[in-house]
Amino acid sequence: MGGAMRKTVPRGYDADYEYADLLLHDGIVTYLETKLPQEISSKKFVEYCVDHFKKMSPLNKWLREA
């Protein structure tokens, strides 16, 4: 998980809040860093990507509900 970082929590929020570290992000990004998979040059590459996107879907769901 990553994203642009602030140096301090936004004005109006308690810096001692349990999840204040999440308020330091300007956004939330998930990504996968890996070697190029063998599937990259085949029809299976789409399936490879979908499998990884599915693993990231709980974060997407949480953000939509929040």
mmCIF file as Biopython writes it, N, C-alpha, C and O atoms, coordinates in Angstrom:
data_model
#
loop_
_atom_site.group_PDB
_atom_site.id
_atom_site.type_symbol
_atom_site.label_atom_id
_atom_site.label_alt_id
_atom_site.label_comp_id
_atom_site.label_asym_id
_atom_site.label_entity_id
_atom_site.label_seq_id
_atom_site.pdbx_PDB_ins_code
_atom_site.Cartn_x
_atom_site.Cartn_y
_atom_site.Cartn_z
_atom_site.occupancy
_atom_site.B_iso_or_equiv
_atom_site.auth_seq_id
_atom_site.auth_asym_id
_atom_site.pdbx_PDB_model_num
ATOM 1   N N  . MET A ? 1  ? 0.848   -1.165  0.000   1.0 0.0 1  A 1 
ATOM 2   C CA . MET A ? 1  ? 0.000   0.000   0.000   1.0 0.0 1  A 1 
ATOM 3   C C  . MET A ? 1  ? 0.890   1.222   0.000   1.0 0.0 1  A 1 
ATOM 4   O O  . MET A ? 1  ? 1.933   1.236   0.654   1.0 0.0 1  A 1 
ATOM 5   N N  . GLY A ? 2  ? 0.494   2.228   -0.715  1.0 0.0 2  A 1 
ATOM 6   C CA . GLY A ? 2  ? 1.290   3.428   -0.766  1.0 0.0 2  A 1 
ATOM 7   C C  . GLY A ? 2  ? 0.459   4.616   -1.188  1.0 0.0 2  A 1 
ATOM 8   O O  . GLY A ? 2  ? -0.766  4.525   -1.262  1.0 0.0 2  A 1 
ATOM 9   N N  . GLY A ? 3  ? 1.088   5.690   -1.455  1.0 0.0 3  A 1 
ATOM 10  C CA . GLY A ? 3  ? 0.421   6.919   -1.860  1.0 0.0 3  A 1 
ATOM 11  C C  . GLY A ? 3  ? 1.225   8.108   -1.363  1.0 0.0 3  A 1 
ATOM 12  O O  . GLY A ? 3  ? 2.135   7.967   -0.546  1.0 0.0 3  A 1 
ATOM 13  N N  . ALA A ? 4  ? 0.875   9.274   -1.871  1.0 0.0 4  A 1 
ATOM 14  C CA . ALA A ? 4  ? 1.575   10.484  -1.435  1.0 0.0 4  A 1 
ATOM 15  C C  . ALA A ? 4  ? 1.393   10.663  0.061   1.0 0.0 4  A 1 
ATOM 16  O O  . ALA A ? 4  ? 0.330   10.370  0.610   1.0 0.0 4  A 1 
ATOM 17  N N  . MET A ? 5  ? 2.429   11.141  0.709   1.0 0.0 5  A 1 
ATOM 18  C CA . MET A ? 5  ? 2.383   11.256  2.166   1.0 0.0 5  A 1 
ATOM 19  C C  . MET A ? 5  ? 2.431   12.706  2.621   1.0 0.0 5  A 1 
ATOM 20  O O  . MET A ? 5  ? 3.158   13.534  2.072   1.0 0.0 5  A 1 
ATOM 21  N N  . ARG A ? 6  ? 1.639   12.980  3.632   1.0 0.0 6  A 1 
ATOM 22  C CA . ARG A ? 6  ? 1.670   14.275  4.311   1.0 0.0 6  A 1 
ATOM 23  C C  . ARG A ? 6  ? 2.680   14.176  5.453   1.0 0.0 6  A 1 
ATOM 24  O O  . ARG A ? 6  ? 3.022   13.075  5.884   1.0 0.0 6  A 1 
ATOM 25  N N  . LYS A ? 7  ? 3.149   15.298  5.933   1.0 0.0 7  A 1 
ATOM 26  C CA . LYS A ? 7  ? 4.054   15.302  7.084   1.0 0.0 7  A 1 
ATOM 27  C C  . LYS A ? 7  ? 3.266   15.315  8.386   1.0 0.0 7  A 1 
ATOM 28  O O  . LYS A ? 7  ? 3.738   14.818  9.408   1.0 0.0 7  A 1 
ATOM 29  N N  . THR A ? 8  ? 2.062   15.884  8.348   1.0 0.0 8  A 1 
ATOM 30  C CA . THR A ? 8  ? 1.221   15.942  9.547   1.0 0.0 8  A 1 
ATOM 31  C C  . THR A ? 8  ? -0.204  15.566  9.172   1.0 0.0 8  A 1 
ATOM 32  O O  . THR A ? 8  ? -0.584  15.636  8.004   1.0 0.0 8  A 1 
ATOM 33  N N  . VAL A ? 9  ? -0.989  15.170  10.161  1.0 0.0 9  A 1 
ATOM 34  C CA . VAL A ? 9  ? -2.393  14.845  9.889   1.0 0.0 9  A 1 
ATOM 35  C C  . VAL A ? 9  ? -3.127  16.120  9.485   1.0 0.0 9  A 1 
ATOM 36  O O  . VAL A ? 9  ? -2.733  17.213  9.892   1.0 0.0 9  A 1 
ATOM 37  N N  . PRO A ? 10 ? -4.182  15.993  8.694   1.0 0.0 10 A 1 
ATOM 38  C CA . PRO A ? 10 ? -4.925  17.180  8.270   1.0 0.0 10 A 1 
ATOM 39  C C  . PRO A ? 10 ? -5.468  17.975  9.466   1.0 0.0 10 A 1 
ATOM 40  O O  . PRO A ? 10 ? -5.767  17.410  10.518  1.0 0.0 10 A 1 
ATOM 41  N N  . ARG A ? 11 ? -5.586  19.268  9.285   1.0 0.0 11 A 1 
ATOM 42  C CA . ARG A ? 11 ? -6.117  20.149  10.322  1.0 0.0 11 A 1 
ATOM 43  C C  . ARG A ? 11 ? -7.493  19.641  10.761  1.0 0.0 11 A 1 
ATOM 44  O O  . ARG A ? 11 ? -8.320  19.263  9.931   1.0 0.0 11 A 1 
ATOM 45  N N  . GLY A ? 12 ? -7.721  19.638  12.050  1.0 0.0 12 A 1 
ATOM 46  C CA . GLY A ? 12 ? -9.008  19.208  12.580  1.0 0.0 12 A 1 
ATOM 47  C C  . GLY A ? 12 ? -9.029  17.766  13.052  1.0 0.0 12 A 1 
ATOM 48  O O  . GLY A ? 12 ? -10.014 17.322  13.642  1.0 0.0 12 A 1 
ATOM 49  N N  . TYR A ? 13 ? -7.957  17.028  12.801  1.0 0.0 13 A 1 
ATOM 50  C CA . TYR A ? 13 ? -7.871  15.624  13.227  1.0 0.0 13 A 1 
ATOM 51  C C  . TYR A ? 13 ? -6.836  15.487  14.333  1.0 0.0 13 A 1 
ATOM 52  O O  . TYR A ? 13 ? -5.814  16.173  14.335  1.0 0.0 13 A 1 
ATOM 53  N N  . ASP A ? 14 ? -7.112  14.602  15.262  1.0 0.0 14 A 1 
ATOM 54  C CA . ASP A ? 14 ? -6.224  14.362  16.396  1.0 0.0 14 A 1 
ATOM 55  C C  . ASP A ? 14 ? -5.025  13.530  15.952  1.0 0.0 14 A 1 
ATOM 56  O O  . ASP A ? 14 ? -5.189  12.426  15.434  1.0 0.0 14 A 1 
ATOM 57  N N  . ALA A ? 15 ? -3.836  14.053  16.152  1.0 0.0 15 A 1 
ATOM 58  C CA . ALA A ? 15 ? -2.607  13.344  15.756  1.0 0.0 15 A 1 
ATOM 59  C C  . ALA A ? 15 ? -2.402  12.072  16.565  1.0 0.0 15 A 1 
ATOM 60  O O  . ALA A ? 15 ? -1.643  11.197  16.147  1.0 0.0 15 A 1 
ATOM 61  N N  . ASP A ? 16 ? -3.064  11.948  17.722  1.0 0.0 16 A 1 
ATOM 62  C CA . ASP A ? 16 ? -2.936  10.754  18.555  1.0 0.0 16 A 1 
ATOM 63  C C  . ASP A ? 16 ? -3.998  9.701   18.246  1.0 0.0 16 A 1 
ATOM 64  O O  . ASP A ? 16 ? -4.049  8.661   18.902  1.0 0.0 16 A 1 
ATOM 65  N N  . TYR A ? 17 ? -4.841  9.964   17.256  1.0 0.0 17 A 1 
ATOM 66  C CA . TYR A ? 17 ? -5.885  9.023   16.858  1.0 0.0 17 A 1 
ATOM 67  C C  . TYR A ? 17 ? -5.236  7.684   16.480  1.0 0.0 17 A 1 
ATOM 68  O O  . TYR A ? 17 ? -4.157  7.648   15.888  1.0 0.0 17 A 1 
ATOM 69  N N  . GLU A ? 18 ? -5.904  6.610   16.827  1.0 0.0 18 A 1 
ATOM 70  C CA . GLU A ? 18 ? -5.360  5.258   16.606  1.0 0.0 18 A 1 
ATOM 71  C C  . GLU A ? 18 ? -4.930  5.024   15.161  1.0 0.0 18 A 1 
ATOM 72  O O  . GLU A ? 18 ? -3.929  4.348   14.922  1.0 0.0 18 A 1 
ATOM 73  N N  . TYR A ? 19 ? -5.659  5.564   14.203  1.0 0.0 19 A 1 
ATOM 74  C CA . TYR A ? 19 ? -5.350  5.351   12.787  1.0 0.0 19 A 1 
ATOM 75  C C  . TYR A ? 19 ? -4.851  6.622   12.110  1.0 0.0 19 A 1 
ATOM 76  O O  . TYR A ? 19 ? -5.017  6.789   10.902  1.0 0.0 19 A 1 
ATOM 77  N N  . ALA A ? 20 ? -4.250  7.505   12.873  1.0 0.0 20 A 1 
ATOM 78  C CA . ALA A ? 20 ? -3.771  8.779   12.326  1.0 0.0 20 A 1 
ATOM 79  C C  . ALA A ? 20 ? -2.766  8.561   11.197  1.0 0.0 20 A 1 
ATOM 80  O O  . ALA A ? 20 ? -2.660  9.391   10.294  1.0 0.0 20 A 1 
ATOM 81  N N  . ASP A ? 21 ? -2.032  7.459   11.240  1.0 0.0 21 A 1 
ATOM 82  C CA . ASP A ? 21 ? -1.058  7.196   10.175  1.0 0.0 21 A 1 
ATOM 83  C C  . ASP A ? 21 ? -1.739  7.080   8.816   1.0 0.0 21 A 1 
ATOM 84  O O  . ASP A ? 21 ? -1.135  7.413   7.797   1.0 0.0 21 A 1 
ATOM 85  N N  . LEU A ? 22 ? -2.992  6.611   8.784   1.0 0.0 22 A 1 
ATOM 86  C CA . LEU A ? 22 ? -3.711  6.517   7.511   1.0 0.0 22 A 1 
ATOM 87  C C  . LEU A ? 22 ? -4.100  7.898   6.994   1.0 0.0 22 A 1 
ATOM 88  O O  . LEU A ? 22 ? -4.261  8.091   5.789   1.0 0.0 22 A 1 
ATOM 89  N N  . LEU A ? 23 ? -4.251  8.864   7.910   1.0 0.0 23 A 1 
ATOM 90  C CA . LEU A ? 23 ? -4.601  10.225  7.508   1.0 0.0 23 A 1 
ATOM 91  C C  . LEU A ? 23 ? -3.422  10.957  6.869   1.0 0.0 23 A 1 
ATOM 92  O O  . LEU A ? 23 ? -3.596  12.038  6.306   1.0 0.0 23 A 1 
ATOM 93  N N  . LEU A ? 24 ? -2.241  10.384  6.951   1.0 0.0 24 A 1 
ATOM 94  C CA . LEU A ? 24 ? -1.067  10.999  6.336   1.0 0.0 24 A 1 
ATOM 95  C C  . LEU A ? 24 ? -1.030  10.785  4.825   1.0 0.0 24 A 1 
ATOM 96  O O  . LEU A ? 24 ? -0.284  11.461  4.116   1.0 0.0 24 A 1 
ATOM 97  N N  . HIS A ? 25 ? -1.831  9.852   4.338   1.0 0.0 25 A 1 
ATOM 98  C CA . HIS A ? 25 ? -1.883  9.575   2.898   1.0 0.0 25 A 1 
ATOM 99  C C  . HIS A ? 25 ? -2.821  10.553  2.201   1.0 0.0 25 A 1 
ATOM 100 O O  . HIS A ? 25 ? -3.913  10.829  2.699   1.0 0.0 25 A 1 
ATOM 101 N N  . ASP A ? 26 ? -2.401  11.076  1.052   1.0 0.0 26 A 1 
ATOM 102 C CA . ASP A ? 26 ? -3.294  11.876  0.218   1.0 0.0 26 A 1 
ATOM 103 C C  . ASP A ? 26 ? -4.242  10.960  -0.546  1.0 0.0 26 A 1 
ATOM 104 O O  . ASP A ? 26 ? -5.290  11.396  -1.023  1.0 0.0 26 A 1 
ATOM 105 N N  . GLY A ? 27 ? -3.874  9.713   -0.656  1.0 0.0 27 A 1 
ATOM 106 C CA . GLY A ? 27 ? -4.672  8.701   -1.328  1.0 0.0 27 A 1 
ATOM 107 C C  . GLY A ? 27 ? -4.124  7.350   -0.944  1.0 0.0 27 A 1 
ATOM 108 O O  . GLY A ? 27 ? -3.068  7.260   -0.318  1.0 0.0 27 A 1 
ATOM 109 N N  . ILE A ? 28 ? -4.821  6.312   -1.307  1.0 0.0 28 A 1 
ATOM 110 C CA . ILE A ? 28 ? -4.348  4.966   -1.012  1.0 0.0 28 A 1 
ATOM 111 C C  . ILE A ? 28 ? -4.205  4.223   -2.332  1.0 0.0 28 A 1 
ATOM 112 O O  . ILE A ? 28 ? -5.120  4.209   -3.156  1.0 0.0 28 A 1 
ATOM 113 N N  . VAL A ? 29 ? -3.060  3.613   -2.518  1.0 0.0 29 A 1 
ATOM 114 C CA . VAL A ? 29 ? -2.764  2.894   -3.745  1.0 0.0 29 A 1 
ATOM 115 C C  . VAL A ? 29 ? -2.278  1.502   -3.369  1.0 0.0 29 A 1 
ATOM 116 O O  . VAL A ? 29 ? -1.458  1.346   -2.464  1.0 0.0 29 A 1 
ATOM 117 N N  . THR A ? 30 ? -2.778  0.513   -4.053  1.0 0.0 30 A 1 
ATOM 118 C CA . THR A ? 30 ? -2.223  -0.833  -3.877  1.0 0.0 30 A 1 
ATOM 119 C C  . THR A ? 30 ? -1.572  -1.233  -5.194  1.0 0.0 30 A 1 
ATOM 120 O O  . THR A ? 30 ? -2.025  -0.851  -6.273  1.0 0.0 30 A 1 
ATOM 121 N N  . TYR A ? 31 ? -0.527  -1.992  -5.086  1.0 0.0 31 A 1 
ATOM 122 C CA . TYR A ? 31 ? 0.174   -2.408  -6.287  1.0 0.0 31 A 1 
ATOM 123 C C  . TYR A ? 31 ? 0.950   -3.681  -6.003  1.0 0.0 31 A 1 
ATOM 124 O O  . TYR A ? 31 ? 1.146   -4.076  -4.854  1.0 0.0 31 A 1 
ATOM 125 N N  . LEU A ? 32 ? 1.375   -4.296  -7.059  1.0 0.0 32 A 1 
ATOM 126 C CA . LEU A ? 32 ? 2.143   -5.526  -6.960  1.0 0.0 32 A 1 
ATOM 127 C C  . LEU A ? 32 ? 3.473   -5.304  -7.661  1.0 0.0 32 A 1 
ATOM 128 O O  . LEU A ? 32 ? 3.511   -4.955  -8.841  1.0 0.0 32 A 1 
ATOM 129 N N  . GLU A ? 33 ? 4.543   -5.505  -6.942  1.0 0.0 33 A 1 
ATOM 130 C CA . GLU A ? 33 ? 5.868   -5.441  -7.555  1.0 0.0 33 A 1 
ATOM 131 C C  . GLU A ? 33 ? 6.390   -6.858  -7.667  1.0 0.0 33 A 1 
ATOM 132 O O  . GLU A ? 33 ? 6.549   -7.554  -6.664  1.0 0.0 33 A 1 
ATOM 133 N N  . THR A ? 34 ? 6.651   -7.275  -8.875  1.0 0.0 34 A 1 
ATOM 134 C CA . THR A ? 34 ? 7.098   -8.634  -9.118  1.0 0.0 34 A 1 
ATOM 135 C C  . THR A ? 34 ? 7.895   -8.679  -10.421 1.0 0.0 34 A 1 
ATOM 136 O O  . THR A ? 34 ? 7.890   -7.731  -11.206 1.0 0.0 34 A 1 
ATOM 137 N N  . LYS A ? 35 ? 8.562   -9.778  -10.624 1.0 0.0 35 A 1 
ATOM 138 C CA . LYS A ? 35 ? 9.231   -9.993  -11.908 1.0 0.0 35 A 1 
ATOM 139 C C  . LYS A ? 35 ? 8.141   -10.171 -12.964 1.0 0.0 35 A 1 
ATOM 140 O O  . LYS A ? 35 ? 7.009   -10.539 -12.652 1.0 0.0 35 A 1 
ATOM 141 N N  . LEU A ? 36 ? 8.507   -9.903  -14.224 1.0 0.0 36 A 1 
ATOM 142 C CA . LEU A ? 36 ? 7.529   -10.110 -15.283 1.0 0.0 36 A 1 
ATOM 143 C C  . LEU A ? 36 ? 7.110   -11.581 -15.308 1.0 0.0 36 A 1 
ATOM 144 O O  . LEU A ? 36 ? 7.961   -12.468 -15.374 1.0 0.0 36 A 1 
ATOM 145 N N  . PRO A ? 37 ? 5.808   -11.839 -15.256 1.0 0.0 37 A 1 
ATOM 146 C CA . PRO A ? 37 ? 5.356   -13.230 -15.245 1.0 0.0 37 A 1 
ATOM 147 C C  . PRO A ? 37 ? 5.460   -13.859 -16.633 1.0 0.0 37 A 1 
ATOM 148 O O  . PRO A ? 37 ? 5.490   -13.160 -17.646 1.0 0.0 37 A 1 
ATOM 149 N N  . GLN A ? 38 ? 5.513   -15.153 -16.659 1.0 0.0 38 A 1 
ATOM 150 C CA . GLN A ? 38 ? 5.551   -15.865 -17.946 1.0 0.0 38 A 1 
ATOM 151 C C  . GLN A ? 38 ? 4.292   -15.578 -18.763 1.0 0.0 38 A 1 
ATOM 152 O O  . GLN A ? 38 ? 4.322   -15.604 -19.993 1.0 0.0 38 A 1 
ATOM 153 N N  . GLU A ? 39 ? 3.190   -15.305 -18.073 1.0 0.0 39 A 1 
ATOM 154 C CA . GLU A ? 39 ? 1.903   -15.084 -18.739 1.0 0.0 39 A 1 
ATOM 155 C C  . GLU A ? 39 ? 1.843   -13.790 -19.548 1.0 0.0 39 A 1 
ATOM 156 O O  . GLU A ? 39 ? 0.903   -13.589 -20.318 1.0 0.0 39 A 1 
ATOM 157 N N  . ILE A ? 40 ? 2.822   -12.919 -19.385 1.0 0.0 40 A 1 
ATOM 158 C CA . ILE A ? 40 ? 2.748   -11.601 -20.017 1.0 0.0 40 A 1 
ATOM 159 C C  . ILE A ? 40 ? 2.637   -11.677 -21.538 1.0 0.0 40 A 1 
ATOM 160 O O  . ILE A ? 40 ? 2.086   -10.771 -22.162 1.0 0.0 40 A 1 
ATOM 161 N N  . SER A ? 41 ? 3.135   -12.705 -22.114 1.0 0.0 41 A 1 
ATOM 162 C CA . SER A ? 41 ? 3.076   -12.819 -23.577 1.0 0.0 41 A 1 
ATOM 163 C C  . SER A ? 41 ? 2.067   -13.871 -24.029 1.0 0.0 41 A 1 
ATOM 164 O O  . SER A ? 41 ? 2.177   -14.420 -25.125 1.0 0.0 41 A 1 
ATOM 165 N N  . SER A ? 42 ? 1.089   -14.143 -23.179 1.0 0.0 42 A 1 
ATOM 166 C CA . SER A ? 42 ? 0.081   -15.141 -23.556 1.0 0.0 42 A 1 
ATOM 167 C C  . SER A ? 42 ? -1.324  -14.631 -23.231 1.0 0.0 42 A 1 
ATOM 168 O O  . SER A ? 42 ? -1.489  -13.573 -22.624 1.0 0.0 42 A 1 
ATOM 169 N N  . LYS A ? 43 ? -2.310  -15.385 -23.637 1.0 0.0 43 A 1 
ATOM 170 C CA . LYS A ? 43 ? -3.706  -15.053 -23.347 1.0 0.0 43 A 1 
ATOM 171 C C  . LYS A ? 43 ? -4.012  -15.179 -21.863 1.0 0.0 43 A 1 
ATOM 172 O O  . LYS A ? 43 ? -5.031  -14.665 -21.401 1.0 0.0 43 A 1 
ATOM 173 N N  . LYS A ? 44 ? -3.168  -15.839 -21.122 1.0 0.0 44 A 1 
ATOM 174 C CA . LYS A ? 44 ? -3.380  -16.030 -19.685 1.0 0.0 44 A 1 
ATOM 175 C C  . LYS A ? 44 ? -3.033  -14.789 -18.867 1.0 0.0 44 A 1 
ATOM 176 O O  . LYS A ? 44 ? -3.274  -14.760 -17.660 1.0 0.0 44 A 1 
ATOM 177 N N  . PHE A ? 45 ? -2.473  -13.767 -19.505 1.0 0.0 45 A 1 
ATOM 178 C CA . PHE A ? 45 ? -2.072  -12.570 -18.775 1.0 0.0 45 A 1 
ATOM 179 C C  . PHE A ? 45 ? -3.271  -11.850 -18.152 1.0 0.0 45 A 1 
ATOM 180 O O  . PHE A ? 45 ? -3.177  -11.338 -17.036 1.0 0.0 45 A 1 
ATOM 181 N N  . VAL A ? 46 ? -4.394  -11.812 -18.870 1.0 0.0 46 A 1 
ATOM 182 C CA . VAL A ? 46 ? -5.595  -11.171 -18.326 1.0 0.0 46 A 1 
ATOM 183 C C  . VAL A ? 46 ? -6.031  -11.897 -17.061 1.0 0.0 46 A 1 
ATOM 184 O O  . VAL A ? 46 ? -6.346  -11.257 -16.058 1.0 0.0 46 A 1 
ATOM 185 N N  . GLU A ? 47 ? -6.054  -13.211 -17.097 1.0 0.0 47 A 1 
ATOM 186 C CA . GLU A ? 47 ? -6.430  -14.004 -15.923 1.0 0.0 47 A 1 
ATOM 187 C C  . GLU A ? 47 ? -5.447  -13.762 -14.771 1.0 0.0 47 A 1 
ATOM 188 O O  . GLU A ? 47 ? -5.855  -13.667 -13.613 1.0 0.0 47 A 1 
ATOM 189 N N  . TYR A ? 48 ? -4.180  -13.666 -15.086 1.0 0.0 48 A 1 
ATOM 190 C CA . TYR A ? 48 ? -3.154  -13.371 -14.086 1.0 0.0 48 A 1 
ATOM 191 C C  . TYR A ? 48 ? -3.468  -12.035 -13.386 1.0 0.0 48 A 1 
ATOM 192 O O  . TYR A ? 48 ? -3.420  -11.940 -12.160 1.0 0.0 48 A 1 
ATOM 193 N N  . CYS A ? 49 ? -3.786  -11.014 -14.185 1.0 0.0 49 A 1 
ATOM 194 C CA . CYS A ? 49 ? -4.103  -9.698  -13.628 1.0 0.0 49 A 1 
ATOM 195 C C  . CYS A ? 49 ? -5.372  -9.744  -12.792 1.0 0.0 49 A 1 
ATOM 196 O O  . CYS A ? 49 ? -5.409  -9.196  -11.690 1.0 0.0 49 A 1 
ATOM 197 N N  . VAL A ? 50 ? -6.402  -10.387 -13.298 1.0 0.0 50 A 1 
ATOM 198 C CA . VAL A ? 50 ? -7.674  -10.477 -12.579 1.0 0.0 50 A 1 
ATOM 199 C C  . VAL A ? 50 ? -7.475  -11.150 -11.227 1.0 0.0 50 A 1 
ATOM 200 O O  . VAL A ? 50 ? -8.055  -10.712 -10.233 1.0 0.0 50 A 1 
ATOM 201 N N  . ASP A ? 51 ? -6.678  -12.193 -11.172 1.0 0.0 51 A 1 
ATOM 202 C CA . ASP A ? 51 ? -6.409  -12.870 -9.903  1.0 0.0 51 A 1 
ATOM 203 C C  . ASP A ? 51 ? -5.798  -11.915 -8.880  1.0 0.0 51 A 1 
ATOM 204 O O  . ASP A ? 51 ? -6.148  -11.966 -7.701  1.0 0.0 51 A 1 
ATOM 205 N N  . HIS A ? 52 ? -4.900  -11.056 -9.317  1.0 0.0 52 A 1 
ATOM 206 C CA . HIS A ? 52 ? -4.274  -10.099 -8.401  1.0 0.0 52 A 1 
ATOM 207 C C  . HIS A ? 52 ? -5.238  -8.974  -8.014  1.0 0.0 52 A 1 
ATOM 208 O O  . HIS A ? 52 ? -5.230  -8.515  -6.872  1.0 0.0 52 A 1 
ATOM 209 N N  . PHE A ? 53 ? -6.067  -8.531  -8.962  1.0 0.0 53 A 1 
ATOM 210 C CA . PHE A ? 53 ? -7.059  -7.507  -8.638  1.0 0.0 53 A 1 
ATOM 211 C C  . PHE A ? 53 ? -8.065  -8.024  -7.615  1.0 0.0 53 A 1 
ATOM 212 O O  . PHE A ? 53 ? -8.514  -7.275  -6.747  1.0 0.0 53 A 1 
ATOM 213 N N  . LYS A ? 54 ? -8.417  -9.294  -7.716  1.0 0.0 54 A 1 
ATOM 214 C CA . LYS A ? 54 ? -9.350  -9.891  -6.751  1.0 0.0 54 A 1 
ATOM 215 C C  . LYS A ? 54 ? -8.765  -9.844  -5.336  1.0 0.0 54 A 1 
ATOM 216 O O  . LYS A ? 54 ? -9.489  -9.629  -4.364  1.0 0.0 54 A 1 
ATOM 217 N N  . LYS A ? 55 ? -7.464  -10.044 -5.234  1.0 0.0 55 A 1 
ATOM 218 C CA . LYS A ? 55 ? -6.819  -10.002 -3.913  1.0 0.0 55 A 1 
ATOM 219 C C  . LYS A ? 55 ? -6.866  -8.596  -3.316  1.0 0.0 55 A 1 
ATOM 220 O O  . LYS A ? 55 ? -6.840  -8.439  -2.095  1.0 0.0 55 A 1 
ATOM 221 N N  . MET A ? 56 ? -6.936  -7.582  -4.168  1.0 0.0 56 A 1 
ATOM 222 C CA . MET A ? 56 ? -6.972  -6.198  -3.701  1.0 0.0 56 A 1 
ATOM 223 C C  . MET A ? 56 ? -8.403  -5.707  -3.465  1.0 0.0 56 A 1 
ATOM 224 O O  . MET A ? 56 ? -8.599  -4.613  -2.935  1.0 0.0 56 A 1 
ATOM 225 N N  . SER A ? 57 ? -9.398  -6.498  -3.852  1.0 0.0 57 A 1 
ATOM 226 C CA . SER A ? 57 ? -10.783 -6.046  -3.787  1.0 0.0 57 A 1 
ATOM 227 C C  . SER A ? 57 ? -11.290 -5.754  -2.373  1.0 0.0 57 A 1 
ATOM 228 O O  . SER A ? 57 ? -12.152 -4.885  -2.239  1.0 0.0 57 A 1 
ATOM 229 N N  . PRO A ? 58 ? -10.820 -6.416  -1.306  1.0 0.0 58 A 1 
ATOM 230 C CA . PRO A ? 58 ? -11.305 -6.031  0.028   1.0 0.0 58 A 1 
ATOM 231 C C  . PRO A ? 58 ? -11.008 -4.566  0.371   1.0 0.0 58 A 1 
ATOM 232 O O  . PRO A ? 58 ? -11.826 -3.910  1.016   1.0 0.0 58 A 1 
ATOM 233 N N  . LEU A ? 59 ? -9.868  -4.054  -0.043  1.0 0.0 59 A 1 
ATOM 234 C CA . LEU A ? 59 ? -9.553  -2.643  0.198   1.0 0.0 59 A 1 
ATOM 235 C C  . LEU A ? 59 ? -10.514 -1.760  -0.590  1.0 0.0 59 A 1 
ATOM 236 O O  . LEU A ? 59 ? -11.023 -0.773  -0.058  1.0 0.0 59 A 1 
ATOM 237 N N  . ASN A ? 60 ? -10.764 -2.101  -1.838  1.0 0.0 60 A 1 
ATOM 238 C CA . ASN A ? 60 ? -11.692 -1.341  -2.665  1.0 0.0 60 A 1 
ATOM 239 C C  . ASN A ? 60 ? -13.087 -1.326  -2.043  1.0 0.0 60 A 1 
ATOM 240 O O  . ASN A ? 60 ? -13.738 -0.281  -2.008  1.0 0.0 60 A 1 
ATOM 241 N N  . LYS A ? 61 ? -13.546 -2.461  -1.558  1.0 0.0 61 A 1 
ATOM 242 C CA . LYS A ? 61 ? -14.850 -2.561  -0.912  1.0 0.0 61 A 1 
ATOM 243 C C  . LYS A ? 61 ? -14.911 -1.673  0.329   1.0 0.0 61 A 1 
ATOM 244 O O  . LYS A ? 61 ? -15.884 -0.946  0.531   1.0 0.0 61 A 1 
ATOM 245 N N  . TRP A ? 62 ? -13.872 -1.734  1.154   1.0 0.0 62 A 1 
ATOM 246 C CA . TRP A ? 62 ? -13.817 -0.937  2.365   1.0 0.0 62 A 1 
ATOM 247 C C  . TRP A ? 62 ? -13.873 0.557   2.037   1.0 0.0 62 A 1 
ATOM 248 O O  . TRP A ? 62 ? -14.574 1.313   2.711   1.0 0.0 62 A 1 
ATOM 249 N N  . LEU A ? 63 ? -13.144 0.984   1.014   1.0 0.0 63 A 1 
ATOM 250 C CA . LEU A ? 63 ? -13.143 2.386   0.630   1.0 0.0 63 A 1 
ATOM 251 C C  . LEU A ? 63 ? -14.515 2.830   0.119   1.0 0.0 63 A 1 
ATOM 252 O O  . LEU A ? 63 ? -14.964 3.936   0.420   1.0 0.0 63 A 1 
ATOM 253 N N  . ARG A ? 64 ? -15.175 1.972   -0.652  1.0 0.0 64 A 1 
ATOM 254 C CA . ARG A ? 64 ? -16.511 2.317   -1.164  1.0 0.0 64 A 1 
ATOM 255 C C  . ARG A ? 64 ? -17.502 2.470   -0.012  1.0 0.0 64 A 1 
ATOM 256 O O  . ARG A ? 64 ? -18.340 3.371   -0.023  1.0 0.0 64 A 1 
ATOM 257 N N  . GLU A ? 65 ? -17.402 1.595   0.973   1.0 0.0 65 A 1 
ATOM 258 C CA . GLU A ? 65 ? -18.345 1.634   2.096   1.0 0.0 65 A 1 
ATOM 259 C C  . GLU A ? 65 ? -18.061 2.788   3.039   1.0 0.0 65 A 1 
ATOM 260 O O  . GLU A ? 65 ? -18.967 3.307   3.691   1.0 0.0 65 A 1 
ATOM 261 N N  . ALA A ? 66 ? -16.795 3.187   3.108   1.0 0.0 66 A 1 
ATOM 262 C CA . ALA A ? 66 ? -16.434 4.289   4.007   1.0 0.0 66 A 1 
ATOM 263 C C  . ALA A ? 66 ? -16.874 5.594   3.389   1.0 0.0 66 A 1 
ATOM 264 O O  . ALA A ? 66 ? -16.669 6.656   3.977   1.0 0.0 66 A 1 
#
